[in-house]
Amino acid sequence: MSEPITVAVNTSSRSYDVVVGENLLDGLGERVRQAVRATTAFVVTDSNVGPLYLDRALSSLATAGLSTASVTLPAGEQHKTLASYGTILDAMAHAGLTRDDVVVALGGGVIGDMAGFAAATYMRGIEVVQVPTTLLSMVDSSVGGKTAIDVTAGKNLVGAFLQPSLVVADISCLSTLTPYVFADGMGEVVKHAVLADPDLFVTLGARPLTQEADPSYLAEVVADNVRIKRDVVATDERERGLRQTLNLGHTIGHAIEAASGYTQGHGHCVAAGLCCVARATEALGWSEQGIASRIERCCAAQGLPTDSDLPHEDILHQAAFDKKRHGDSVNLVVPVRLGLSEVRRTSLDEFAYIVDLGCGTAAQE
Ligand SMILES: NC(=O)c1ccc[n+]([C@@H]2O[C@H](COP(=O)([O-])OP(=O)(O)OC[C@H]3O[C@@H](n4cnc5c(N)ncnc54)[C@H](O)[C@@H]3O)[C@@H](O)[C@H]2O)c1
């Protein structure tokens, strides 16, 4: 078994370690005890992850001398609600949690976002440790401090920034994911590679990442992604500039996701959005020639879609409601070349033209 990889994250509000490796759950308690001064660890998990990993997490925390309590929520984005948030807060209060205690988010991005938001607001803020169990949450949502819940008007409309005190990414947990949920995380991995790591992009094309991959390769790719996100977040913690480039593929991707009625996974839609935007911006001369087909090949190699056949008017309708819209324009992230993207303010009319140019136009093999 290879040694865990530690990535240090420094932001203006907090410095913390992201530890990536195999079988880390059993040593979780010791790492939490070293990272935070808490008496009680309150674990938030969901109905899929709990039966698989909660006992191991709790017993490790108890062995390290922490008192423990937990709450298990029903799994799924449809439960990322005010009601679930209320359930977490009530359970924290019943457990007698104080400002000196810690919340441990054990699960995918849904649990990480909700537990993080509960920690950010309980008694005006207590510490949170993220223990991501999906690929997406390891490479993306557990790092950077964004927390959120959904409301009926839209996804992630209510939230707060709270950097975690520690992130423990146990890649052994990835073995129990469904292949679809694993591939969903790959959408963000390809996006990160396009944004900031041409070498990783080439590696992924030649050696697609699967759940069965050699654990040290899996851990390296996760750690590479954490570093990419870390570097962006450290420069722009509150998404005023550079952090917006992390939305590469997301303007069209989110619109596809919403237009599909959320039947298609987020990462799958991001991959499709990434390919659509690359085809359009290459055709406009805003991106280097050949980039679109390179991105398409990399997405396809990971089993991700490269296009969407949804009606353009549905995609545009959803884009017009995107929370990142500014008046009658959207900030579109353009992949200028591998390793360089830039944000371009685009009118909704221009955006409609881009959707026409890029969506539903993938070359057939
Ligand atoms: N905060 C951020 O910066 C950020 C960034 C990207 C996405 N997000 C959010 O992340 C969420 C999506 O995260 P996700 O894709 O991890 O979804 P998720 O948390 O719903 O997990 C997907 C499914 O996998 C199950 N699961 C999780 N870990 C498992 C494991 N190890 N074994 C078996 N099953 C497991 C879950 O119960 C769920 O059914 C969205 O709500 C999105 O808004 C947040």
The ligand as a MOL file (V3000), in Angstrom:
LIG
                    3D

  0  0  0     0  0            999 V3000
M  V30 BEGIN CTAB
M  V30 COUNTS 44 48 0 0 0
M  V30 BEGIN ATOM
M  V30 1 N -19.1190 22.7980 -2.7930 0
M  V30 2 C -18.6290 22.7390 -4.0080 0
M  V30 3 O -17.6680 23.4150 -4.3570 0
M  V30 4 C -19.2660 21.7940 -4.9980 0
M  V30 5 C -18.6360 21.5300 -6.2210 0
M  V30 6 C -19.2090 20.6000 -7.0810 0
M  V30 7 C -20.3990 19.9700 -6.7390 0
M  V30 8 N -20.9870 20.2590 -5.5400 0 CHG=1
M  V30 9 C -22.2150 19.5870 -5.1360 0
M  V30 10 O -21.9270 18.2000 -5.0040 0
M  V30 11 C -23.1500 17.4790 -5.1710 0
M  V30 12 C -22.8900 16.2450 -5.9980 0
M  V30 13 O -21.9700 15.4380 -5.3130 0
M  V30 14 P -21.8640 13.8750 -5.6170 0
M  V30 15 O -21.7640 13.6770 -7.0670 0
M  V30 16 O -20.8080 13.3640 -4.7250 0 CHG=-1
M  V30 17 O -23.3200 13.3460 -5.2350 0
M  V30 18 P -23.9210 12.5870 -3.9570 0
M  V30 19 O -23.3850 13.1240 -2.7040 0
M  V30 20 O -25.3950 12.6000 -4.1400 0
M  V30 21 O -23.3840 11.1070 -4.1650 0
M  V30 22 C -23.8220 10.3680 -5.2700 0
M  V30 23 C -24.4360 9.0340 -4.8270 0
M  V30 24 O -23.4050 8.1620 -4.3910 0
M  V30 25 C -23.7010 7.6600 -3.0870 0
M  V30 26 N -22.3920 7.4310 -2.4550 0
M  V30 27 C -21.5290 8.3620 -2.0130 0
M  V30 28 N -20.3720 7.7880 -1.6620 0
M  V30 29 C -20.5270 6.4570 -1.8590 0
M  V30 30 C -19.6520 5.3390 -1.7220 0
M  V30 31 N -18.3840 5.4730 -1.3610 0
M  V30 32 N -20.1290 4.1070 -2.0260 0
M  V30 33 C -21.4060 3.9580 -2.4730 0
M  V30 34 N -22.2690 4.9800 -2.6670 0
M  V30 35 C -21.8080 6.2200 -2.3620 0
M  V30 36 C -24.5510 8.7150 -2.4580 0
M  V30 37 O -25.3410 8.1840 -1.4190 0
M  V30 38 C -25.4050 9.1540 -3.6530 0
M  V30 39 O -26.4500 8.2400 -3.8450 0
M  V30 40 C -24.1490 18.4210 -5.7800 0
M  V30 41 O -25.1130 18.7520 -4.8170 0
M  V30 42 C -23.3170 19.6410 -6.1470 0
M  V30 43 O -24.0470 20.8300 -6.0550 0
M  V30 44 C -20.4460 21.1460 -4.6790 0
M  V30 END ATOM
M  V30 BEGIN BOND
M  V30 1 1 1 2
M  V30 2 2 2 3
M  V30 3 1 2 4
M  V30 4 1 4 5
M  V30 5 2 4 44
M  V30 6 2 5 6
M  V30 7 1 6 7
M  V30 8 2 7 8
M  V30 9 1 8 9
M  V30 10 1 8 44
M  V30 11 1 9 10
M  V30 12 1 9 42
M  V30 13 1 10 11
M  V30 14 1 11 12
M  V30 15 1 11 40
M  V30 16 1 12 13
M  V30 17 1 13 14
M  V30 18 2 14 15
M  V30 19 1 14 16
M  V30 20 1 14 17
M  V30 21 1 17 18
M  V30 22 2 18 19
M  V30 23 1 18 20
M  V30 24 1 18 21
M  V30 25 1 21 22
M  V30 26 1 22 23
M  V30 27 1 23 24
M  V30 28 1 23 38
M  V30 29 1 24 25
M  V30 30 1 25 26
M  V30 31 1 25 36
M  V30 32 1 26 27
M  V30 33 1 26 35
M  V30 34 2 27 28
M  V30 35 1 28 29
M  V30 36 1 29 30
M  V30 37 2 29 35
M  V30 38 1 30 31
M  V30 39 2 30 32
M  V30 40 1 32 33
M  V30 41 2 33 34
M  V30 42 1 34 35
M  V30 43 1 36 37
M  V30 44 1 36 38
M  V30 45 1 38 39
M  V30 46 1 40 41
M  V30 47 1 40 42
M  V30 48 1 42 43
M  V30 END BOND
M  V30 END CTAB
M  END
